[in-house]
Amino acid sequence: MRGLDLKQDELFSYTTLEQRIPNDHPLRPLRRLVDTVLASMDRDFDGLYSRRGRASIAP
């Protein structure tokens, strides 16, 4: 690279979503509920997926 190496760190965010969403936000209990429901459906999902993955598609 030629010229000055100007950093523009403010363009990037290095915080997680957990840090961005307040603890009392209504999405937090909803997330726990959805995680519980999806975890209870693991067997159903397992039956929908192939044991050896998807077949590749030729280019």
Residue pairs with C-beta under 8 A, 6 or more apart in sequence:
21 27
21 28
